[in-house]
Amino acid sequence: MKSSKSADKVHPGIALALLRSLRDQDTPAESLEDEAFVDSLPRRLGLNDVVNVQMRRYADLRDRGQSLALSEFLDLIRLISRRPDARAIFSTAGRNLATEKFADSGALRKAARRLSTEAARQRRLLRSMSSAARALSPGIQIDADRDPPALSIEGFALAPAGIHGNACEILTAALGVCVTEMWDAELSVRHAECQGRGDSRCAWSLVESPELATQAAG
């Protein structure tokens, strides 16, 4: 997940990943043999020709090394956030962005991260988490706690743009990949506080994965 150098712009690849997630969510699993169903496809936002045009535009901006206005990106966030499946769309986009980022680092770097000392992995994890947050909301100030790793952000742009903070799922999912790749796959990320839910800030912390907690209880 790449950051923009400007506080009012984002990397177009982020918007592209979001539209890809939207398209995949709206692509039916069943075959399209029913003509009536085919006629209904334009009503599926993710399969609309306008979305395809925007995806090509974002890809072109990315390939030319140009940025996307933060205001346009937030308009896209607001549009998607009204959907009942918005959290799933946001989560998939964030997870895919972070996964691609780590995949680009190569197998040798991944192995080196695994063999690093705990303190080094902790520092890298916090840098990675902070970088993901700034990519989605450039210009923010971040408070990072080292032990255990956690983030606190005031003025996170996605929080008020989404409904009840649902757009923050992009960062929550991305942070989850960061934790799995660089720290501990048995931990998950909890969005403990959210400006979109009425809190004064957005905060993320690490917790034991629900599946492991259930197993321990049993």
C-alpha positions as CSV (number, residue, x, y, z in Angstrom):
1,M,0.0,0.0,0.0
2,K,1.7,3.1,-1.2
3,S,1.5,6.6,0.3
4,S,1.2,9.9,-1.5
5,K,3.7,12.7,-0.9
6,S,0.8,15.2,-0.7
7,A,-1.6,15.5,2.2
8,D,-4.6,16.0,-0.1
9,K,-3.9,13.1,-2.5
10,V,-3.8,9.3,-2.4
11,H,-2.2,6.7,-4.5
12,P,-4.7,5.7,-7.3
13,G,-3.9,2.0,-6.7
14,I,-5.9,2.2,-3.5
15,A,-9.1,3.4,-5.3
16,L,-8.5,0.8,-7.9
17,A,-8.3,-2.0,-5.3
18,L,-11.5,-0.6,-3.8
19,L,-13.4,-0.8,-7.2
20,R,-12.0,-4.3,-7.8
21,S,-13.4,-5.4,-4.5
22,L,-16.7,-3.8,-5.4
23,R,-16.8,-5.5,-8.8
24,D,-15.9,-8.9,-7.3
25,Q,-18.7,-8.5,-4.7
26,D,-21.2,-7.7,-7.4
27,T,-20.1,-10.5,-9.8
28,P,-22.7,-13.3,-9.5
29,A,-21.4,-16.8,-8.8
30,E,-24.1,-18.4,-11.0
31,S,-24.0,-18.6,-14.7
32,L,-25.6,-15.8,-16.7
33,E,-27.9,-17.9,-18.9
34,D,-31.1,-16.2,-17.7
35,E,-31.7,-13.3,-20.0
36,A,-33.8,-11.5,-17.4
37,F,-30.9,-11.7,-15.0
38,V,-28.5,-10.4,-17.6
39,D,-30.8,-7.4,-18.2
40,S,-30.6,-6.7,-14.5
41,L,-26.8,-6.4,-14.4
42,P,-26.6,-2.7,-15.0
43,R,-28.3,-2.2,-11.6
44,R,-25.3,-3.9,-10.0
45,L,-23.0,-1.0,-9.3
46,G,-19.8,-3.0,-9.4
47,L,-20.6,-4.2,-12.9
48,N,-21.7,-0.8,-14.3
49,D,-19.8,0.5,-17.3
50,V,-19.0,3.7,-15.3
51,V,-17.1,1.6,-12.8
52,N,-15.1,0.0,-15.6
53,V,-14.2,3.4,-17.0
54,Q,-13.1,4.6,-13.5
55,M,-11.0,1.5,-13.0
56,R,-9.2,2.1,-16.3
57,R,-8.7,5.8,-15.3
58,Y,-7.2,4.8,-11.9
59,A,-4.9,2.3,-13.6
60,D,-3.7,4.9,-16.0
61,L,-3.0,7.3,-13.2
62,R,-1.1,4.6,-11.4
63,D,0.9,3.6,-14.5
64,R,1.9,7.3,-15.1
65,G,2.9,7.8,-11.5
66,Q,0.2,10.4,-10.8
67,S,-1.9,10.8,-7.7
68,L,-5.6,10.9,-7.0
69,A,-7.3,13.8,-5.2
70,L,-8.2,12.7,-1.6
71,S,-11.6,14.4,-2.0
72,E,-12.5,12.1,-5.0
73,F,-11.3,9.0,-3.1
74,L,-13.5,10.0,-0.1
75,D,-16.5,10.5,-2.4
76,L,-16.0,6.9,-3.5
77,I,-15.8,5.8,0.1
78,R,-19.1,7.6,0.9
79,L,-20.8,5.9,-2.1
80,I,-19.8,2.4,-1.1
81,S,-20.4,3.0,2.6
82,R,-24.1,3.2,2.0
83,R,-24.3,-0.4,0.9
84,P,-25.3,-3.1,3.3
85,D,-22.2,-5.1,2.3
86,A,-19.9,-2.2,2.6
87,R,-17.8,-3.7,5.4
88,A,-17.0,-6.7,3.3
89,I,-16.0,-4.6,0.3
90,F,-13.8,-2.4,2.4
91,S,-12.2,-5.3,4.2
92,T,-11.4,-7.2,1.0
93,A,-9.8,-4.1,-0.5
94,G,-7.6,-3.5,2.6
95,R,-6.6,-7.1,2.8
96,N,-5.7,-7.3,-0.9
97,L,-3.7,-4.1,-0.8
98,A,-1.6,-5.2,2.1
99,T,-1.1,-8.7,0.7
100,E,0.1,-7.3,-2.6
101,K,2.5,-5.0,-0.7
102,F,4.1,-7.9,1.2
103,A,4.2,-10.1,-1.9
104,D,6.2,-7.5,-3.7
105,S,8.9,-7.6,-1.0
106,G,10.0,-11.1,-2.2
107,A,10.7,-14.4,-0.5
108,L,14.1,-13.5,0.8
109,R,12.9,-10.3,2.6
110,K,10.0,-12.3,4.1
111,A,12.4,-14.9,5.4
112,A,14.7,-12.2,6.8
113,R,11.7,-10.6,8.7
114,R,10.9,-14.0,10.3
115,L,14.5,-14.4,11.5
116,S,14.8,-10.9,12.9
117,T,14.8,-10.2,16.6
118,E,11.5,-9.5,18.3
119,A,12.5,-5.8,18.9
120,A,13.4,-5.4,15.2
121,R,10.1,-7.1,14.1
122,Q,8.2,-4.8,16.4
123,R,9.8,-1.7,15.0
124,R,9.1,-2.8,11.4
125,L,5.5,-3.7,12.3
126,L,4.8,-0.3,13.7
127,R,6.4,1.4,10.6
128,S,4.3,-0.8,8.4
129,M,1.1,-0.1,10.3
130,S,1.8,3.6,10.3
131,S,2.6,3.6,6.6
132,A,-0.7,1.9,5.8
133,A,-2.6,4.5,7.8
134,R,-0.9,7.4,6.1
135,A,-1.6,5.8,2.7
136,L,-5.3,6.0,3.3
137,S,-5.3,9.4,5.1
138,P,-2.2,11.4,4.2
139,G,-1.0,14.1,6.6
140,I,-2.3,12.5,9.8
141,Q,-0.5,12.4,13.1
142,I,0.0,9.0,14.6
143,D,0.7,7.9,18.1
144,A,2.3,4.4,18.1
145,D,2.7,2.2,21.2
146,R,5.4,-0.4,21.0
147,D,4.4,-2.9,23.7
148,P,2.1,-4.3,22.6
149,P,2.0,-2.6,19.1
150,A,-1.0,-0.2,18.7
151,L,-2.0,2.8,16.8
152,S,-3.9,5.9,17.8
153,I,-5.0,8.5,15.2
154,E,-6.9,11.8,15.4
155,G,-8.5,13.1,12.2
156,F,-8.5,9.8,10.2
157,A,-10.2,10.9,7.0
158,L,-12.0,7.5,6.4
159,A,-13.8,7.5,9.8
160,P,-16.3,10.3,9.1
161,A,-16.5,9.4,5.4
162,G,-18.0,6.0,6.2
163,I,-21.3,5.2,7.9
164,H,-20.7,4.3,11.6
165,G,-17.0,4.0,10.8
166,N,-17.4,1.2,8.4
167,A,-14.8,2.6,6.0
168,C,-12.2,2.0,8.7
169,E,-12.4,-1.7,7.8
170,I,-10.0,-1.0,5.0
171,L,-7.2,-0.1,7.5
172,T,-8.3,-2.8,10.0
173,A,-7.9,-5.5,7.4
174,A,-4.6,-4.1,6.1
175,L,-3.2,-4.0,9.7
176,G,-4.3,-7.6,10.1
177,V,-2.1,-8.6,7.2
178,C,0.8,-6.6,8.7
179,V,0.5,-8.4,12.0
180,T,0.3,-11.8,10.4
181,E,3.3,-11.2,8.1
182,M,5.6,-9.5,10.6
183,W,4.5,-10.4,14.1
184,D,2.1,-13.1,15.1
185,A,-0.5,-14.9,13.0
186,E,-2.3,-15.9,16.2
187,L,-3.2,-12.3,16.9
188,S,-5.9,-10.1,15.3
189,V,-6.5,-6.4,15.0
190,R,-9.3,-4.7,17.0
191,H,-10.6,-1.3,16.0
192,A,-11.2,-0.3,19.7
193,E,-12.1,3.3,19.2
194,C,-13.6,5.1,16.1
195,Q,-14.4,8.7,15.3
196,G,-17.1,7.4,13.0
197,R,-18.8,5.8,16.1
198,G,-18.5,9.0,18.2
199,D,-15.1,8.5,19.8
200,S,-12.6,11.3,19.9
201,R,-10.0,9.3,17.9
202,C,-9.5,6.1,16.0
203,A,-7.4,3.4,17.8
204,W,-6.3,-0.1,16.8
205,S,-4.9,-2.7,19.2
206,L,-3.8,-6.3,19.0
207,V,-5.9,-9.0,20.6
208,E,-5.9,-12.8,20.7
209,S,-7.8,-14.2,17.7
210,P,-11.4,-15.1,18.5
211,E,-10.8,-18.7,17.2
212,L,-8.0,-19.2,19.6
213,A,-9.9,-17.7,22.6
214,T,-12.7,-20.1,21.9
215,Q,-10.4,-23.1,21.7
216,A,-8.7,-22.1,25.0
217,A,-12.1,-21.7,26.7
218,G,-13.1,-25.2,25.5
